[in-house]
Amino acid sequence: MKKLIVLAALCVCAALPAAAQNAGVKADKKWMAGTELDLVPFANSGYYTSAVAGYGRWRARFVLTGITTPAFYTQSGFKDNTMHVNAYIVDYYFKDGFKGWWVGPGFETWDGSVREKSSGLKRSYRTAIVTLGGGYTFRISDHFYINPWAAVHFPVGGDKDVDFVSKTFRLRPVPEASAKLGFNF
């Protein structure tokens, strides 16, 4: 059932950019405040909360999210990699009105835990992350948009290696991609 919901959400996301091109959005926004909903955490039994505010071509985001990474995305020999993330990100748009291409660096903290498959032992970690991402915002209307994006997260402090009985869980640069649905006023 979860796969069907994710597939339906991806189909809707794929169709929205075409609708956005014909939406007839009014004048470019100078100020904006709102929130976004990221699809990946919800597809993995997690949560996502964000606050977004911007002026001109600059936007700031504060994000709280929780996710258990899928098995295919978790280092071999481990499972149940659950993370609670605080992220502080600044985005720059190349066009006025908070639409089109954007790029954004940020700082994150990952409070996580992971389980070694062979021993069943669970250990916690806390890591500081520098992230660099970008995407394209399709305006659907004055108040709604879809925002496909990609980023790479680089561990810069805290725990980078978590030792277990027979293996070491290594926190390394991680790519990520998703799509957000946004609301702003």
N, C-alpha and C positions, 0 to 999 in steps of 0.2 A: 504494500500500500504506500509506504514512504517513497519508493522509487517512482510510483505513478504520480504522486504529488510533485516530486522534484521535476519529473519529465513535463508535467503540465505547466509548472512555473517557468521552465526553460522555454517552452513553446510560446507562452505569453510574452516573455522577455524578448524573444526573437522577433515577434510581430510588432512590439511597441515602437521601435525606431521608425518604422514606416509610418505609423500613425502620428508620431511626433513631428515628422517633417511637414505634415499637413495640418498641424494643430492651430496654426495662426496665433502664436504667442504674441501678446501685446508688446509694449515697449520694454527694453532691456531693464532688468532690475539693477538698482544701485546698492540697495541694502537687502539682506535676506536673513531669515532665521527659520529653523525647521528641524526636521529629524529624518533619519533614513532607516530602512529595514534591509539588512543583508540576508540573502537567501541561504548561504552556506551553513551558518550556525544552526538555523532551524532545521535544515535537512539532516543535521547530525545531532539531534536531540539537545541543542544548546539554546542560548539566548543571545540577543543583540539589542543594545540600547544606545542611542546616540543623540547628541545635541550638535547642531550645525549653525554657524553664524558667519556672515560675510559682508564685505563692503568692497565695491569696485570689482576688481578681478581676484581678490584675496578671500579665502574662506578658511575658518578654523573648525576643527571637528574634535569632539571629546567622545570617546567610544568605550563602552563596557560590554564585553562579550565573554561568553563561555562556550566551549566546544570540546567534544571528544573527537580527536582526529580519526578518520576512517582507517581501517586496517591497511589498505594499500598505500596510505600516506605515512604510516608509522614505521619507524626503523625496524628492520628484521630482528626477531627475537623478543619483541616487546608488544604490549597491547595496552588498551585503556589509557592512552595519553590524553588526559583531561587538563585543559588550560582555562584559567580565568585571566582575561587580558584587559588592561587599562591602556588606552592609546590617546595620544595628543598629536594631532596632525594639522599641518598648514598646507592648503592647496592654492595653487596659482592657476587661473584660467587664462588662456591665450585669446579669448574673446570676451566682450562685455556680456552681462546678463546671466552669468553662471551657466553657460552652455558651451558645448564643444569640448575640445581637448583640454586637459588639465594635468598637472604634475604636482606631487606633494611629498615632502619628507616628513618624518615624524619620529616620536619616541614612544616606546611601549614597555610595559612590564608584564611578564608572563609568570604567573603563579600556577605551577602545574604539578601533576603527579603522573607516574607511569609505572606499569607493572611488567616485571620480567616474566616471560612465558614459562621458562624452565623451572624457576624456583617459586613462582607465585608472589615473590616479594614486591612490595610497592614502595616507591621512594618519591619524595617531593623535590621540587626545584623552584628556584626564583631566578629569572634571567632578565637583564636589561637589553632592549632591542632598539636598534635604529632601523627605520623602515623607509623605503623609497618606492613610491607607487605612481600610477597614472591611470587615466581612463578617458572616457568620452561621455559627457552628459547630454542626453536627448531630452529636450523639454517636450512634455506631452501637453501641458497647459501652463498657465501662469503659476500654478501651485503644485503640480506633479511632474516628476521626471524619472527616468531610468538611467542608471549609471553603471555600465559594465566597467570593470577595472582589473588591474593586475598590480602586484607589488612583490618585492623581495624583502625579507626580514633578516637582519644581520645581528647575531648576538654580539654585544660589546662589553658586557659585564655580568657579574653574578655567576651562577652555575652554568658551565658550558659542558661539563662531563658529569654524569651521575653514575657512580659505580654500584654494581650489583655483584651477586655471587659469581656468575660466569661471564658476564658481558658488561659493557659500559654503554649507557645511553648518551649519545653525543648530540648536543644542540648545535646545529650548523646553519648556515644561510638557507632559508626556506622560501621558495616561490609560492605565490597564492594568487588565485583569480576567482572572481565572483561577479555578481550583479546586485546593485542596491536599487530599491524603490524609494524615492524621496518625496517628501512633502515639505513645502516651505510657504511662508507668507511674507 
